[in-house]
């Protein structure tokens, strides 16, 4: 049985300085600041709300002091950028057992002998990027929800107009091996698999839906050694490649980029089943370290 997920709580990124990133997320992405915090383990943080229907929070972390562990992340091949995903789960004991069945050791988990075997344990358990997490940090907790997001519509004039988080893309050498891992560990199921060899695009995909239907995960596999995904894997290793948001108005999103001095790239448009779609990317240097894809679709389910 996979880890029993109650909800996806938040997506977290790590940056060198907190306030400039908060300003960018509000000004360009239309996020709302829910609050700031400090942690004795060496970081400052901010909780932000993502507009739209997803009910997933966005967390920004920055180092607090010269000895903060975040400095190692920021100086490494995956920083600055996406740091972890937090999930509210039914039981940390059950999650630890699933992790061990995969041949990994749960990180930061302590057994609770004071609890009955059938009582969901409180606390936190991690899947470490280098020990079972497939190049990414997974934070899982049981108990009361950390993030209590309020759904809201972004009605500002100069923001992207995000209406949902669509997916996180995970770069890998083998989309099926990693996709099967997502199914076993987190209970996801496949909703799309790109046809053909993927030669023109340089990659092959497999998209999986989560049990809560808040977010999807996309497996990105290089179609050849000259693929940009192969180069990503060579320099950074297996891990999260980008985050994708759906926007409600394509022209508004492009105008927001111009207003904020950001130049999208890789813009494409097409039509599927009689409905139009458009997509583009924002470079990590313009977003605080995260490659961002945004898309618009004339009818729900057309773009995938």
C-alpha angles and dihedrals in degrees: 000000000000125000108291106240120199096181144331104256108189148334114233132204130185123219136169095248129027108208099052090052093048089052092051094048090051097041101044105018099037094233119158122227111238097178149307130246143181126223128206089220090074113276146094118221145189131200117215133182120231114221121241137036104317101088092208120133128224119223127197120200128190130178119268107206134348094283096055114132088226089076088069091052094046092050093046130086094270099047142135096028142055110012109174148331120235122212130188107223138182098244136004089204091058091046091051090053092051090050091051091049086059089057095254133112120239111242124225092006124137124192115242108214089171090070126079115250092250095046115099108242121233124227137055137302127186137205104213119222092236097037110054100319095100094236095316137087117244118194116196128181138178126211132043117005116266096202118047100183123195115215113237140165118238104232098166117127102230105038131097093257096233115195100176147358103246107184152327115235119220118201115218143155092237120034094191096049091049093041090053088051090055090051094050098042104035105018097243123157131211118254101166140022120182113241126230129016097303093232098145095047095039094231145062124222143204118187122203130194121222123232091247093047089223095119141001131222123222123204112214116199123180115246091208143354091269091057117118087234090058089052091049091052091048094053102032107017127224112335147096113333105182147338122236128210129189116225127201099220123031098200091048091053092051091047090052090054091052093047091051094045095247122137116211118213137195092038113180136170133190147149132250127181090350095306128105130233138181134192141180142165137237117215118242090240088065097045105044096268105319125110104228127198120192128185143179127209128193091215129023114263096020096106118058 
